[in-house]
């Protein structure tokens, strides 16, 4: 066995370096539950818009906390996932795939966005308790994969990145009044 062991500083007990791997089922369960909830309430195009809203939140949280360079790394990870999808389709069919246009949002887009934003927030919480950014990386990969599945192919990168970089919608006055001033949550 060629694994590196770290030691818990407070107890001296060995800790395996695979904590991120142990977080993978949690991230997958969060996204799986969100997909199941969203497909009950919206069609696949609106679910795709919800997934984009979740990716937007992940990206903007990273940009706000760490800076543009890490946000650009998130963009690169998403784009790489789309390229892998396109190369896979090329290998299978022998023809370059056409980009799937992003459909206009429908009546279920707002509820789907709410579901996936909540899932993205949960993934960020899981990431905050991990030793590294493994759960965040997995969330970006899983959200991107799910987006491709909901659209039936990879979207045009320019359109998607435009959606990912646009500001999130502001909270309305009722939401702002109900939330604590510091953005914290009530437990």
SVG drawing of the C-alpha trace seen along z (x, -y; Angstrom):
<svg xmlns="http://www.w3.org/2000/svg" viewBox="-45 -46 49 48">
<polyline fill="none" stroke="black" stroke-width="0.4" points="0.0,0.0 1.5,-3.3 -0.8,-5.8 0.3,-8.9 -1.1,-9.2 -1.6,-12.5 -2.0,-12.7 -4.9,-14.5 -3.1,-17.2 -5.4,-17.1 -5.4,-13.4 -2.4,-12.1 -4.6,-9.5 -3.7,-8.8 -6.0,-10.2 -6.1,-8.8 -5.6,-11.4 -8.8,-10.3 -11.2,-12.6 -12.3,-14.1 -13.2,-10.6 -15.4,-10.1 -17.2,-13.4 -18.0,-12.2 -21.1,-10.2 -22.4,-13.3 -21.9,-15.6 -23.5,-13.0 -26.4,-12.5 -27.0,-16.3 -27.0,-16.6 -29.0,-13.4 -31.7,-14.7 -31.8,-18.1 -32.2,-16.5 -35.0,-14.2 -36.8,-17.2 -36.3,-19.4 -37.5,-16.9 -40.7,-16.5 -41.4,-20.3 -39.9,-21.4 -39.0,-20.2 -35.5,-19.3 -34.8,-22.8 -35.8,-24.5 -33.8,-21.9 -30.8,-22.9 -31.3,-26.6 -31.5,-25.5 -28.2,-23.6 -26.6,-26.7 -27.8,-28.8 -26.1,-26.3 -22.9,-26.5 -23.1,-30.3 -23.4,-30.2 -20.4,-27.9 -18.3,-30.1 -19.3,-33.4 -18.7,-32.0 -15.2,-30.9 -14.5,-34.3 -15.7,-36.2 -13.7,-34.1 -10.5,-33.3 -10.5,-35.6 -10.6,-35.6 -7.8,-33.1 -9.7,-30.3 -13.0,-31.3 -11.1,-31.0 -10.0,-27.5 -13.7,-26.7 -14.5,-27.9 -11.7,-25.7 -13.0,-22.7 -16.5,-23.2 -15.1,-23.8 -13.0,-20.7 -16.0,-18.7 -17.8,-20.0 -14.8,-19.2 -14.7,-15.6 -18.3,-15.2 -17.7,-16.5 -14.7,-14.3 -16.6,-11.3 -19.4,-12.1 -16.9,-12.5 -15.3,-9.1 -18.7,-7.4 -20.2,-9.0 -17.2,-10.0 -18.7,-13.4 -18.0,-16.6 -21.1,-17.2 -23.1,-20.4 -23.4,-22.6 -26.7,-22.5 -28.2,-25.9 -29.3,-27.1 -33.1,-27.1 -35.0,-30.1 -36.1,-29.7 -39.7,-28.4 -42.2,-28.5 -40.3,-26.0 -36.9,-27.7 -37.3,-29.7 -38.1,-26.6 -35.4,-24.6 -32.9,-27.4 -34.0,-27.6 -33.5,-23.8 -30.0,-23.8 -28.8,-27.0 -29.7,-25.2 -27.8,-22.2 -24.8,-24.3 -24.9,-26.0 -24.9,-22.5 -21.9,-21.5 -20.1,-24.6 -20.9,-23.7 -19.5,-20.2 -16.4,-21.8 -15.9,-24.1 -15.5,-21.1 -13.1,-19.2 -9.3,-19.4 -9.1,-20.4 -11.3,-21.5 -12.2,-18.0 -15.9,-18.3 -16.0,-21.6 -14.2,-20.0 -16.6,-17.1 -19.6,-19.4 -18.4,-21.4 -17.9,-18.1 -21.2,-16.6 -23.2,-19.8 -21.5,-20.1 -22.2,-16.4 -25.8,-16.8 -26.1,-19.9 -24.9,-18.0 -27.4,-15.2 -30.3,-17.6 -29.5,-19.4 -28.7,-16.2 -25.3,-17.5 -22.7,-20.1 -23.9,-23.7 -21.9,-26.4 -19.2,-27.6 -19.6,-31.3 -23.3,-31.2 -22.7,-29.1 -19.9,-31.3 -22.0,-34.4 -24.7,-32.8 -22.1,-31.7 -20.5,-35.2 -23.7,-37.2 -24.6,-38.5 -27.1,-36.5 -30.5,-38.0 -30.9,-40.3 -33.1,-39.3 -36.4,-41.0 -37.3,-43.4 -39.3,-40.7 -36.4,-38.3 -33.9,-41.0 -36.0,-42.0 -36.4,-38.4 -32.7,-37.5 -30.1,-38.6 -27.9,-41.6 -24.6,-39.6 -26.0,-37.0 -25.8,-34.3 -28.3,-31.6 -30.5,-31.0 -30.1,-27.5"/>
</svg>
